[in-house]
């Protein structure tokens, strides 16, 4: 866990060193995330807890579940980078938050999307 916003700000330049490019850092948008995933592109997400502990993780999947009563819900698949701990699908609710590894990430949620080859 990091308290430094600057670490996440360095990701776009780090991607370039691997021959990749991204659109930059934007506020987390579920619709934008889903569009990237439908095009085979994962998104890098990051956010903070109430105590300002920050973390960066990867969103690499999406699914919609339609229940018998007709209600449908979106789920995003997260890879938290903790050796598989807490990885899986997370229900998208508003206000948006992600509870993983004993942390509740619900502040300043951002994403790096449209990751593609240079």
C-alpha distances in whole Angstrom, upper triangle without the diagonal:
4,7,9,11,13,11,12,15,16,16,19,21,19,21,24,24,24,27,25,25,23,25,22,19,21,20,19,23,23,27,25,23,26,28,26,26,29,30,28,25,21,19,15,14,11,11,9,10,13,11,10,6,6,5,8,11,15,17,20,23,25,28,30,31,35,36,39,40,39,36,33,29,27,24,21,20,16,15,11,11,11,14,16,14,15,16,19,21,20,23,23,24,24,22,20,17,15,14,12,11,12,10,12,11,14,14,15,15,16,17,18,21,25,23,27,28,30
4,5,8,10,8,10,13,13,14,18,19,17,19,22,22,23,26,24,24,22,23,20,17,19,19,19,22,24,27,25,23,26,28,26,26,30,30,28,25,22,19,15,14,11,10,9,11,13,11,9,6,5,6,9,12,16,19,22,25,26,29,32,33,37,38,42,42,41,37,35,31,28,26,23,22,18,17,14,13,14,17,19,18,18,19,22,23,22,25,24,25,25,23,20,18,16,17,15,14,15,13,14,12,15,14,14,14,15,16,17,21,24,23,26,28,29
4,7,9,9,10,13,14,15,19,20,19,21,24,24,25,28,26,25,23,24,20,17,19,18,19,23,24,27,26,24,28,30,27,28,32,32,30,27,24,21,17,15,11,10,8,10,12,9,6,5,5,8,11,15,18,21,24,27,28,31,33,35,38,39,43,43,42,38,36,32,29,27,24,24,21,20,16,17,17,21,22,21,21,22,24,25,24,26,25,25,24,22,20,18,17,18,17,16,16,14,14,13,14,12,12,14,15,17,18,22,25,25,28,30,30
4,5,6,8,9,11,13,16,16,16,19,21,21,23,25,23,22,21,21,18,15,17,17,18,22,24,27,25,24,27,29,26,27,31,31,29,26,23,20,16,15,11,11,10,13,14,13,9,8,7,9,11,15,18,21,24,27,28,32,34,36,39,40,44,44,43,39,37,33,30,28,25,25,21,20,17,17,19,22,24,23,22,23,26,27,25,27,26,26,26,24,21,20,19,20,19,19,20,17,17,15,16,14,13,14,14,16,17,20,24,23,26,27,28
4,5,6,7,9,11,13,15,15,17,19,20,22,23,21,20,18,18,14,11,13,14,15,19,21,24,22,21,25,26,24,25,28,28,27,23,21,17,14,12,9,9,9,13,15,14,10,10,8,9,10,14,17,19,22,25,26,30,32,34,37,39,42,42,41,37,34,31,28,26,23,23,20,20,17,18,20,23,24,23,23,23,25,25,24,26,24,25,24,22,19,18,18,20,19,20,21,17,17,14,15,12,10,11,11,13,14,17,21,20,23,25,25
4,5,5,6,9,11,12,12,15,17,18,19,21,20,18,17,17,14,12,15,16,17,21,23,26,23,22,26,27,24,26,29,28,27,24,21,18,15,14,12,12,13,16,18,17,13,13,11,12,12,15,18,20,23,26,28,31,34,36,39,41,45,45,43,40,37,33,30,29,25,25,22,21,19,19,21,24,25,25,25,25,27,28,26,28,27,28,27,25,23,21,21,23,22,23,23,20,21,17,19,16,14,14,13,14,14,18,20,19,22,24,23
4,5,5,7,10,11,10,13,15,15,17,19,18,17,16,17,14,12,15,16,17,21,23,25,23,21,25,26,23,24,27,27,25,22,19,16,13,12,10,12,13,16,19,18,14,13,10,10,9,12,15,18,21,24,26,30,32,34,38,40,44,44,42,39,36,32,29,27,23,23,19,18,16,15,17,20,22,22,22,22,24,25,24,27,26,27,27,25,22,21,20,21,20,20,22,19,19,17,18,16,14,14,13,13,13,17,19,18,21,22,22
4,5,5,8,10,10,12,14,15,16,18,16,15,13,14,11,9,12,13,14,17,19,21,19,17,21,22,19,20,24,23,22,18,16,13,9,9,7,9,12,15,18,18,14,13,9,9,7,10,12,15,18,21,23,26,29,31,35,37,40,41,39,36,32,29,26,24,20,20,17,16,14,14,17,20,21,21,21,20,22,23,22,24,22,24,24,22,19,18,18,20,19,19,21,18,18,15,16,14,12,11,9,9,9,13,16,15,18,20,20
4,6,7,8,10,11,13,15,16,18,15,14,12,12,9,8,11,13,15,18,20,22,19,18,22,22,20,22,25,24,23,19,17,14,11,12,10,12,14,18,20,20,16,16,12,12,11,14,15,17,20,23,25,28,31,34,37,39,43,43,41,37,34,31,28,26,23,23,20,19,18,18,21,24,25,25,24,24,25,26,25,27,25,26,25,24,21,21,21,23,22,23,25,21,21,18,19,16,13,13,11,11,10,13,16,15,18,19,19
4,6,6,6,9,10,11,13,15,13,12,12,13,10,10,14,16,17,20,23,24,21,20,24,24,21,22,26,24,23,19,18,15,12,13,12,15,17,20,23,22,19,18,14,14,12,14,15,18,20,24,26,30,32,35,38,41,45,45,43,40,36,33,30,28,24,24,21,20,18,18,20,23,24,25,25,24,26,27,26,29,27,29,28,27,24,23,23,25,24,24,26,23,23,20,21,19,17,16,14,13,11,14,16,14,17,18,17
4,6,5,6,9,10,11,13,11,10,9,11,9,9,13,15,16,18,20,22,18,17,20,21,17,19,22,21,19,16,14,12,9,11,11,14,17,20,23,23,19,18,14,13,10,12,12,15,17,20,23,26,29,32,35,38,42,42,40,37,34,30,27,25,21,20,18,16,16,15,18,20,22,23,23,21,23,24,24,26,25,27,27,26,23,22,21,23,22,23,25,22,22,19,21,19,17,15,12,11,8,11,13,11,14,15,15
4,5,5,7,9,10,11,9,7,6,8,6,8,12,15,16,18,20,21,17,17,20,19,16,18,21,19,18,15,14,12,10,12,13,16,19,23,26,26,22,21,17,16,13,14,14,16,18,21,23,27,29,33,36,38,42,43,40,37,34,31,27,26,22,22,20,19,19,18,22,24,24,26,25,23,25,25,25,27,26,28,28,27,24,24,23,26,25,26,28,25,25,21,23,21,18,16,13,11,8,10,11,9,11,12,12
4,5,5,7,9,10,9,8,9,11,10,11,15,18,19,22,24,25,21,20,24,23,20,22,24,22,21,18,17,15,13,16,16,19,22,25,28,28,24,23,19,18,15,17,17,19,21,24,26,30,33,36,39,42,46,46,44,41,38,35,31,29,26,25,23,21,21,20,23,25,26,28,28,26,28,29,29,31,29,31,31,30,27,27,26,28,27,28,30,28,28,24,26,24,21,20,16,15,12,14,14,12,13,13,12
4,5,5,7,9,9,9,10,13,12,13,17,20,20,22,24,25,22,20,23,23,20,21,24,22,20,17,16,15,12,15,16,19,21,25,28,27,24,22,19,17,14,15,15,18,19,23,25,29,32,35,39,41,45,46,43,41,37,34,30,28,24,23,21,19,19,17,20,22,23,25,25,24,26,27,27,30,29,31,31,30,27,26,25,27,25,26,28,26,27,24,25,24,21,20,17,15,12,14,15,12,13,13,13
4,5,5,7,5,6,8,11,11,13,16,19,19,21,22,23,19,18,21,20,16,18,21,18,17,13,13,12,11,14,16,19,22,25,29,29,25,24,20,18,14,15,14,16,16,20,23,27,30,33,36,39,43,43,41,38,35,32,28,26,22,21,19,18,18,17,21,22,23,25,25,23,24,25,26,28,27,30,30,30,27,26,25,27,25,26,29,27,27,24,25,24,22,20,17,14,11,12,12,8,9,9,10
4,5,5,5,6,9,12,12,14,18,21,21,23,25,25,21,21,23,22,18,20,23,20,19,16,16,15,14,18,19,22,25,29,32,32,28,27,23,21,18,18,17,19,20,23,26,30,32,36,39,42,46,46,44,41,38,35,31,29,26,25,23,22,22,21,24,25,26,29,29,26,28,29,29,32,30,33,33,33,30,29,28,31,29,30,33,30,31,27,29,27,25,23,19,17,13,14,13,10,10,9,8
4,6,7,9,12,15,15,17,21,24,24,26,27,28,24,23,26,25,21,23,25,23,21,18,18,17,16,19,20,24,26,30,33,32,29,27,24,22,19,19,18,21,21,25,28,31,35,38,41,44,48,49,46,44,40,37,33,31,28,26,24,22,22,20,24,24,26,28,29,27,29,30,31,33,32,35,36,35,32,31,30,32,30,30,33,31,31,28,30,29,26,25,22,19,16,17,16,13,13,11,10
4,6,9,12,15,16,18,21,24,24,25,26,27,23,22,24,23,19,20,22,20,18,15,15,16,15,18,20,24,27,30,33,33,30,28,24,21,18,18,17,19,18,22,25,29,32,35,39,41,45,46,44,42,38,35,31,29,25,24,22,20,21,19,22,22,24,26,27,25,26,28,29,32,31,34,35,34,31,30,28,30,28,29,32,30,31,28,30,29,27,25,22,19,15,16,15,11,11,9,9
4,7,11,14,15,18,21,24,24,25,26,26,22,21,23,22,18,20,22,18,17,15,15,16,16,20,22,25,28,32,35,35,32,30,26,24,20,20,18,20,19,23,25,29,32,35,39,42,45,46,44,42,38,35,31,30,26,25,24,22,23,22,25,25,26,29,29,27,28,29,30,33,32,35,35,35,32,32,30,32,31,31,34,33,33,30,31,31,28,26,22,19,16,15,14,10,9,6,6
4,7,11,12,15,17,21,20,21,22,22,19,18,20,18,15,16,18,16,14,11,12,13,13,17,19,22,26,29,32,33,29,28,24,22,18,17,15,17,16,20,22,26,29,32,35,39,42,43,40,38,34,32,28,26,23,22,21,20,21,20,24,24,25,27,27,24,25,26,27,29,28,31,32,32,28,28,27,29,28,29,32,30,30,27,28,28,25,22,19,16,12,11,10,7,5,4,5
4,7,9,12,14,18,18,19,20,20,17,16,19,17,14,16,18,15,15,12,12,12,12,15,18,21,24,28,31,32,28,27,23,21,18,17,16,17,17,20,22,26,28,32,35,38,42,42,39,37,33,31,27,26,22,22,21,20,22,21,25,26,26,28,28,25,26,26,27,29,27,30,30,30,27,27,26,29,28,29,32,30,29,26,27,26,23,21,17,14,10,9,8,6,5,6,6
4,5,9,11,14,14,15,17,17,13,13,16,14,11,14,16,14,14,10,11,9,10,13,15,18,22,25,28,29,26,25,21,19,16,16,14,15,15,18,20,23,26,29,32,35,39,39,37,34,31,28,24,23,20,20,19,19,20,20,24,25,25,27,26,24,24,24,24,26,24,26,26,26,23,24,23,26,26,28,30,27,27,23,24,22,19,17,13,10,7,6,5,4,6,9,9
4,7,8,12,13,14,16,15,12,13,15,14,11,15,17,15,16,12,13,11,11,13,15,18,21,25,28,29,25,25,21,20,17,17,16,16,17,19,20,24,26,29,32,35,39,39,36,33,30,27,24,23,20,21,20,21,22,22,26,28,28,29,28,25,26,25,24,26,23,25,25,25,22,23,23,27,27,29,31,28,27,23,23,22,18,16,12,10,7,6,6,7,9,12,12
4,7,10,12,13,16,16,13,13,17,16,14,17,19,18,18,14,14,11,10,12,13,15,18,22,25,26,22,22,18,17,15,16,15,16,18,20,21,25,27,30,33,36,39,39,37,34,31,28,24,24,20,21,20,20,20,21,24,27,27,28,26,25,25,25,24,25,23,25,24,23,21,21,22,25,25,27,29,25,24,21,21,19,15,14,10,8,6,7,9,9,12,14,14
4,7,9,11,14,15,12,13,16,16,14,17,20,19,19,15,14,11,9,9,10,12,15,19,21,22,19,19,15,15,12,14,14,15,17,19,20,24,25,29,31,34,38,38,35,32,29,26,23,22,19,20,18,19,19,20,23,25,25,26,24,23,23,23,22,23,20,22,21,20,18,18,19,22,22,24,26,22,21,17,17,15,12,10,7,6,5,8,10,11,15,17,17
4,6,8,12,13,10,11,15,15,13,16,19,18,19,16,15,11,11,10,10,12,15,18,20,22,19,19,16,16,14,15,15,15,17,19,19,22,23,27,29,32,35,35,32,29,26,23,20,20,17,19,18,19,19,21,24,27,26,26,24,23,23,22,20,21,18,19,18,17,15,16,18,21,22,24,25,22,20,16,15,14,10,9,6,6,6,8,11,13,16,19,20
4,6,10,11,10,11,14,15,14,17,19,20,20,17,16,12,12,9,10,10,13,16,18,20,17,18,15,15,14,15,15,14,17,19,18,21,22,25,27,29,33,32,30,27,24,21,18,18,16,18,17,19,19,21,24,27,26,25,23,22,22,20,18,18,15,16,14,13,12,13,15,18,20,23,23,20,18,14,12,11,8,6,4,6,9,10,13,16,19,22,23
4,7,9,8,8,11,13,12,14,16,17,18,15,13,10,10,7,9,9,13,15,17,20,17,18,15,14,12,13,12,11,14,15,15,17,18,21,24,26,30,29,27,23,21,18,15,14,12,14,14,16,16,19,21,24,23,23,20,19,18,17,15,15,12,13,12,12,9,11,12,16,17,20,21,18,16,12,11,11,9,6,4,5,8,9,13,15,18,22,23
4,5,5,6,9,10,11,12,14,16,17,15,13,11,12,10,12,13,16,18,20,23,21,21,18,17,16,15,14,12,14,14,13,15,16,19,21,24,27,27,24,21,18,15,12,13,11,14,15,17,18,21,24,26,24,24,21,20,19,16,15,14,11,12,12,12,10,12,14,18,19,22,24,21,18,15,14,14,12,9,8,8,10,10,12,15,18,22,24
4,5,5,6,9,10,10,12,14,15,14,12,11,12,11,13,14,17,19,21,24,22,22,20,18,16,15,13,11,12,12,10,12,12,15,17,20,24,23,21,18,15,12,9,10,8,12,13,16,17,20,23,25,23,23,20,18,16,13,12,11,8,10,11,12,9,12,13,16,18,21,23,20,18,15,14,15,14,11,11,10,12,11,13,16,19,23,25
4,5,5,6,9,10,11,13,14,13,13,12,14,14,16,18,21,23,25,28,26,26,23,22,19,18,16,13,14,13,11,12,12,16,17,21,24,24,21,18,15,13,10,12,11,14,16,19,20,23,26,28,25,26,23,21,19,16,15,14,11,13,13,15,13,16,17,20,22,25,26,24,22,19,18,19,17,14,13,12,13,11,13,16,18,22,24
4,5,5,6,9,10,11,13,11,11,9,12,12,15,17,20,23,25,28,25,25,22,20,18,16,14,12,13,13,12,14,15,19,21,24,27,27,24,22,18,16,13,14,12,14,15,18,20,22,25,27,25,26,23,21,19,17,16,16,13,16,16,17,14,17,17,21,22,25,27,24,22,19,18,19,17,13,12,9,10,8,9,12,15,19,20
4,5,5,6,9,10,11,9,8,6,9,9,13,15,19,21,24,26,24,23,20,18,15,13,11,8,9,9,9,12,13,17,20,23,26,26,24,21,18,15,11,11,9,11,12,14,16,19,22,23,21,22,20,17,16,14,13,14,12,15,15,16,13,15,15,18,19,22,24,22,20,17,17,18,16,12,11,8,9,7,9,11,14,18,20
4,5,5,6,9,10,9,9,9,12,13,16,18,22,24,26,29,27,26,23,21,18,16,13,10,10,8,6,9,10,14,17,20,23,24,21,19,15,13,9,10,8,11,13,15,18,20,23,24,22,23,20,18,16,13,13,13,12,15,16,18,15,17,16,20,20,24,26,24,22,19,19,21,19,16,14,12,13,10,11,13,16,19,22
4,5,5,6,9,9,10,10,14,15,18,20,24,26,29,31,29,28,25,23,20,18,15,12,12,11,10,12,13,17,19,23,26,26,23,21,18,16,13,13,12,14,16,18,21,23,26,27,25,26,24,21,19,17,17,17,15,18,19,20,18,20,20,23,24,27,29,27,25,22,22,23,21,18,16,13,13,10,9,12,14,17,20
4,5,5,6,5,6,7,11,13,16,19,23,25,28,30,28,27,23,21,18,16,12,10,9,10,10,13,15,19,22,25,28,29,26,24,20,18,15,14,12,13,14,16,18,20,23,24,23,24,22,19,18,17,17,18,16,19,20,22,19,20,19,23,23,25,28,26,24,22,22,22,20,17,15,11,10,7,6,8,10,14,16
4,5,5,5,6,8,11,13,17,19,23,25,28,30,28,27,24,21,18,15,11,8,7,6,7,10,13,16,19,23,26,27,24,22,19,16,13,12,10,10,12,14,17,19,22,22,20,22,20,17,15,14,15,16,15,19,20,22,19,19,18,21,21,24,26,25,24,21,22,23,22,18,16,13,12,10,9,10,12,15,19
4,5,7,9,11,15,17,20,23,27,29,32,34,32,31,27,25,21,19,15,12,10,9,8,10,12,16,18,22,25,26,23,22,18,17,13,13,12,13,15,17,20,22,25,25,23,25,23,20,18,16,17,18,17,20,22,24,21,22,21,24,24,27,30,28,27,25,25,26,25,21,19,16,16,12,11,13,14,17,20
4,6,9,11,15,17,21,24,27,30,33,35,33,31,28,25,22,19,16,13,11,11,12,14,16,20,22,26,29,30,27,26,22,20,17,17,15,15,17,18,21,23,26,26,24,26,25,21,20,19,20,21,20,23,25,26,23,24,24,27,26,29,31,30,29,26,27,27,26,22,20,16,15,11,9,10,10,13,16
4,7,10,13,16,20,23,27,29,32,34,32,30,26,23,20,17,13,11,9,9,11,14,17,20,23,26,29,31,28,27,23,21,17,16,14,13,15,16,19,20,23,23,21,24,23,19,18,17,19,20,20,24,25,27,23,24,23,25,24,27,30,28,28,25,26,27,25,22,20,16,14,11,10,10,10,12,16
4,7,10,13,17,20,24,26,30,31,28,27,23,20,17,14,11,9,8,9,11,15,18,21,24,27,31,32,29,27,24,21,18,16,13,13,13,14,17,18,21,22,20,23,21,18,17,17,18,20,19,22,24,25,21,22,21,23,23,25,28,26,25,23,24,24,22,19,16,13,11,8,7,6,7,11,14
4,7,10,13,17,20,23,26,28,25,23,20,17,13,11,7,6,5,7,10,14,17,20,23,26,30,31,29,26,23,20,16,14,11,10,10,10,13,14,18,18,17,19,18,15,14,14,15,17,17,20,22,22,19,19,17,20,19,21,24,22,22,19,20,21,20,16,14,10,9,7,8,7,10,13,16
4,6,10,13,17,20,23,25,22,20,17,14,11,9,6,5,7,9,11,15,18,21,24,27,31,31,29,26,23,20,16,14,11,11,10,11,12,14,17,19,18,19,17,15,15,14,15,17,15,18,19,20,16,16,15,18,17,20,22,20,19,16,17,18,16,13,10,7,6,5,7,7,11,14,16
4,7,11,14,17,21,22,19,17,13,11,7,6,5,6,9,12,14,17,20,23,26,29,33,33,31,28,25,22,18,16,12,12,10,10,10,11,15,17,16,18,16,14,15,15,15,18,16,19,20,19,16,15,14,17,16,18,20,18,17,14,16,16,14,11,8,5,5,7,10,9,12,15,17
4,7,11,14,17,18,16,14,11,8,6,5,6,7,10,13,14,17,20,22,26,28,32,32,30,27,24,20,17,15,11,11,9,10,10,12,15,17,17,17,15,14,14,14,13,15,14,16,17,16,13,12,11,14,13,16,18,15,14,11,12,12,11,7,6,4,6,9,12,12,16,19,21
4,7,10,14,15,12,11,7,6,4,6,8,10,14,16,17,20,22,25,28,30,34,34,32,29,26,22,19,17,14,14,11,12,10,12,14,17,17,17,15,15,16,16,15,17,15,17,17,16,12,11,10,13,13,14,16,13,12,8,10,9,8,6,5,6,9,12,15,15,19,22,23
4,7,10,11,9,8,6,6,7,9,12,13,17,18,19,22,23,25,28,30,34,33,32,28,26,22,20,18,15,16,13,14,12,14,16,19,19,18,16,16,17,17,15,17,15,16,15,13,11,9,9,11,12,14,14,11,9,6,7,6,5,4,6,9,12,15,18,19,22,25,27
4,7,8,5,5,4,7,9,12,15,16,20,21,22,24,26,27,30,31,35,35,34,30,28,24,22,20,18,18,16,16,14,16,16,20,20,18,17,18,19,19,17,18,17,17,16,14,12,10,10,11,12,13,13,9,8,5,6,5,6,7,10,12,15,18,22,22,26,29,30
4,5,5,5,7,9,12,14,17,18,22,23,23,25,27,28,30,31,35,34,33,30,28,24,23,21,19,20,17,18,15,17,17,21,20,18,16,18,19,20,17,18,17,17,16,14,12,9,10,10,11,12,10,7,6,5,6,6,9,10,13,16,19,22,25,26,29,32,34
4,5,7,10,12,16,18,21,22,25,26,26,28,29,30,32,33,36,35,35,31,29,26,25,23,22,23,20,21,18,21,20,24,24,21,19,21,23,22,19,20,19,18,17,14,13,11,12,12,14,15,13,9,8,8,7,7,10,12,15,19,22,25,28,29,33,35,37
4,6,9,12,16,18,22,23,27,28,29,31,32,33,35,36,39,38,38,34,33,29,28,26,24,25,22,22,19,21,20,24,24,22,20,22,24,25,22,23,22,21,20,18,17,14,15,14,15,15,13,10,10,10,11,10,12,14,17,20,23,26,30,30,34,36,37
4,6,10,13,16,19,21,25,27,27,30,31,32,35,36,39,39,38,34,32,29,27,25,23,23,20,21,17,19,19,23,23,21,20,22,24,24,21,23,22,21,20,18,16,14,14,15,15,15,14,11,11,9,10,8,10,12,14,17,20,23,27,27,30,33,34
4,7,11,13,17,19,23,25,26,28,30,31,34,35,39,39,38,34,32,28,26,24,22,21,18,18,14,16,15,19,20,18,17,19,21,22,20,22,21,21,21,19,17,14,13,13,13,13,12,9,10,9,11,10,11,12,14,17,19,22,26,25,29,31,32
4,7,10,14,16,20,22,23,26,28,30,33,34,38,38,37,33,30,27,24,22,19,19,16,15,12,13,14,18,19,17,16,17,19,20,18,21,20,20,20,18,16,13,12,13,12,13,13,10,10,8,10,9,9,10,11,13,15,19,22,22,25,27,29
4,7,10,13,16,19,20,23,26,27,31,32,36,36,35,32,29,25,22,20,17,16,12,12,9,10,11,15,15,14,13,14,16,18,16,19,18,20,20,18,15,13,11,12,11,11,12,10,10,8,11,11,11,10,11,12,14,17,20,19,23,25,26
4,7,10,13,16,18,21,24,26,30,31,35,36,34,31,28,24,21,18,15,14,11,10,8,8,11,14,15,14,14,13,15,16,16,18,18,20,20,19,16,14,12,13,12,13,15,12,13,10,13,13,12,10,9,9,10,13,17,15,19,21,23
4,7,10,13,15,18,21,23,27,29,32,33,32,29,25,22,18,16,12,11,7,6,5,6,9,12,12,12,11,10,12,13,13,16,16,18,20,19,15,14,11,13,11,12,15,13,13,11,14,15,14,11,11,10,11,12,15,14,18,20,22
4,6,9,12,16,19,21,25,27,31,32,30,27,24,20,17,14,10,8,6,5,6,8,11,13,12,13,12,10,11,12,13,16,15,18,20,20,16,15,13,15,13,15,18,16,16,14,16,17,16,13,12,9,10,10,13,12,15,17,20
4,6,8,12,15,18,21,23,27,28,26,24,20,17,13,11,7,6,5,6,9,11,14,15,13,15,13,10,10,9,10,13,12,16,18,18,14,14,12,14,13,16,18,17,16,14,16,17,16,13,12,9,10,10,12,12,15,18,21
4,7,11,14,17,21,23,27,28,26,24,20,17,14,11,8,6,6,7,11,12,15,15,13,15,14,10,10,10,12,14,15,18,20,21,18,17,15,17,16,18,21,20,20,18,19,21,20,16,15,12,12,11,12,12,14,17,20
4,7,11,13,17,20,23,25,23,20,17,14,11,8,6,5,7,9,13,15,17,18,15,16,15,11,9,8,10,12,13,17,19,20,17,17,15,17,16,19,22,21,20,19,20,22,21,18,17,14,15,13,14,14,17,20,23
4,7,10,13,16,20,21,19,17,13,11,7,6,5,6,9,12,15,18,20,20,18,19,16,13,10,8,9,10,10,14,17,18,15,16,15,17,17,20,23,22,20,19,19,22,21,18,17,15,16,14,15,16,19,22,25
4,7,10,13,16,18,16,14,10,8,6,5,7,8,12,15,18,21,22,23,19,20,17,15,11,8,10,10,11,14,17,19,17,17,16,18,19,22,24,23,22,21,21,24,24,20,20,19,20,18,19,20,22,25,29
4,7,10,13,14,12,10,7,6,5,6,9,11,15,18,21,24,25,26,23,23,20,18,14,11,11,10,10,13,16,18,17,18,17,19,20,24,25,25,23,22,22,25,25,21,22,20,22,20,21,23,25,28,31
4,6,10,11,10,8,5,5,7,8,11,13,17,20,22,25,26,27,23,23,20,18,15,11,12,10,11,13,17,19,18,19,18,20,21,24,25,25,23,23,23,26,27,24,24,23,25,24,25,26,28,32,35
4,7,8,6,6,4,7,9,11,15,17,20,24,26,29,30,31,27,27,24,22,18,15,15,13,14,15,18,21,20,21,21,23,24,27,28,28,26,26,26,29,29,26,27,26,28,27,27,29,31,35,38
4,5,5,5,6,8,11,13,17,19,22,25,27,31,31,32,28,27,24,23,19,16,16,13,15,16,19,22,21,22,22,23,24,28,28,28,26,27,26,30,31,28,29,29,31,30,31,33,35,38,41
4,5,7,9,12,15,17,21,22,26,29,31,34,35,35,31,31,28,26,23,20,20,17,19,19,22,25,25,26,26,26,28,31,32,32,30,30,30,33,35,32,33,33,35,33,34,36,38,41,44
4,6,9,12,15,18,21,24,27,30,32,35,36,37,33,32,29,28,24,21,20,17,18,18,21,23,24,25,25,26,28,32,32,32,30,30,29,32,34,31,33,33,35,34,35,37,39,42,45
4,6,10,13,16,20,22,25,29,31,34,35,36,32,32,29,27,24,20,20,16,17,17,19,22,22,24,25,26,28,32,32,32,29,29,28,31,32,29,31,30,33,31,32,34,36,40,42
4,7,10,13,17,20,23,26,28,32,32,33,30,29,26,25,21,18,17,13,13,13,16,18,19,20,21,23,25,28,29,28,26,26,25,27,28,26,27,27,30,28,30,32,34,38,40
4,7,10,14,16,19,23,25,29,30,31,27,27,23,22,18,15,14,11,11,12,14,17,17,19,19,21,23,26,27,26,24,24,23,25,26,23,25,24,26,25,26,28,30,34,37
4,7,10,13,16,20,22,25,26,27,24,23,20,19,15,12,10,7,7,9,12,14,13,15,15,17,19,23,24,23,20,20,19,22,23,20,21,21,23,22,24,26,28,32,35
4,7,10,13,17,19,22,24,25,22,21,18,16,13,9,8,6,6,9,11,14,12,14,13,16,17,21,22,21,19,18,18,20,21,17,18,17,20,18,20,22,24,28,31
4,7,10,13,15,19,20,21,18,18,14,13,9,6,5,4,6,9,12,14,12,12,11,13,14,18,19,19,17,16,16,19,20,16,17,16,18,17,19,21,23,27,30
4,6,10,12,15,17,18,16,16,13,11,8,5,5,7,7,11,14,15,12,12,10,13,13,16,18,17,16,14,15,18,18,14,15,13,15,14,16,17,20,23,26
4,7,10,13,14,15,12,13,10,7,5,4,6,9,10,14,17,18,14,14,11,13,12,15,17,17,16,15,17,19,19,16,16,14,16,15,17,17,20,23,26
4,6,9,11,12,10,10,8,6,5,6,7,11,12,15,17,18,14,12,9,11,10,12,15,14,14,13,15,17,17,14,14,13,14,14,17,16,19,22,25
4,6,8,9,7,9,8,5,7,9,11,14,15,18,21,21,17,15,12,13,10,11,15,14,15,14,17,19,19,16,16,14,15,15,18,16,19,21,24
4,6,8,7,7,7,6,9,11,12,15,16,19,21,20,17,14,11,11,8,9,12,11,13,12,15,17,17,14,15,14,15,17,19,18,21,23,26
4,6,7,8,9,8,12,14,15,19,20,23,24,24,20,18,14,14,11,11,14,14,16,15,18,19,20,17,17,16,16,18,20,18,21,23,25
4,5,5,8,8,12,15,16,20,21,23,25,25,21,18,15,14,10,8,12,12,15,15,19,20,21,19,20,19,20,21,24,22,25,26,29
4,6,9,9,12,16,18,21,23,26,28,28,24,21,18,17,13,11,15,16,19,19,22,24,25,22,22,21,22,23,25,23,25,27,29
4,6,5,9,13,14,18,20,23,26,26,22,20,16,15,11,10,14,15,18,18,21,23,24,22,22,21,22,22,24,23,25,27,30
4,6,9,12,14,17,19,22,24,24,21,18,14,12,8,7,11,12,15,16,19,22,23,21,22,21,22,24,26,25,27,29,32
4,6,9,10,13,16,18,20,21,17,14,11,9,6,6,9,10,12,13,16,19,21,18,20,19,21,22,25,24,27,29,32
4,7,9,13,15,18,20,21,17,15,11,11,8,9,13,13,14,14,17,20,21,18,19,18,19,20,22,21,24,26,29
4,7,10,13,16,19,20,16,15,11,11,10,12,15,15,15,15,18,21,22,18,19,18,20,20,22,21,24,26,30
4,7,9,13,16,17,14,13,10,11,11,14,16,16,15,15,17,20,21,17,18,17,19,19,21,21,24,27,30
4,6,9,12,14,11,9,7,9,9,13,14,14,12,12,13,17,18,15,16,16,19,19,21,22,25,28,31
4,6,10,12,9,9,9,10,12,16,17,16,14,14,14,17,18,15,17,17,20,20,22,24,27,30,33
4,7,9,7,8,8,11,14,17,18,16,14,13,12,15,16,13,15,15,18,18,20,22,25,29,31
4,6,5,7,9,12,15,18,18,17,13,13,11,14,16,13,16,17,20,20,23,25,28,32,34
3,4,8,11,13,17,20,20,17,14,13,10,12,14,12,15,17,20,21,23,26,29,33,35
4,7,10,13,16,20,19,16,12,11,8,10,12,11,14,16,20,21,24,26,29,33,35
4,7,10,13,17,17,14,10,9,6,9,10,8,11,13,17,18,21,23,26,30,32
4,7,10,13,13,10,7,6,4,8,10,8,12,14,17,19,22,23,27,30,32
4,6,10,10,8,6,5,7,10,12,10,12,14,17,18,22,22,26,29,31
4,7,7,6,4,6,8,12,15,13,16,17,20,22,25,25,29,32,34
4,5,5,7,8,11,14,16,14,16,17,20,21,25,24,28,30,33
4,5,8,10,14,16,18,17,19,20,22,24,27,26,29,32,34
4,7,10,13,15,18,17,20,21,24,26,29,29,32,35,37
4,6,9,12,14,14,17,18,21,23,27,27,30,33,35
4,6,9,12,11,15,17,20,22,26,26,30,33,35
4,6,9,8,11,13,16,19,22,23,27,30,31
4,7,7,10,13,17,19,23,24,27,31,32
4,6,9,13,16,19,22,23,27,30,31
4,6,10,13,16,20,21,24,28,28
4,7,11,13,17,18,22,25,26
4,7,10,13,15,18,21,22
4,6,10,11,15,18,19
4,7,8,11,14,15
4,5,9,13,14
4,6,10,12
4,7,9
4,7
4
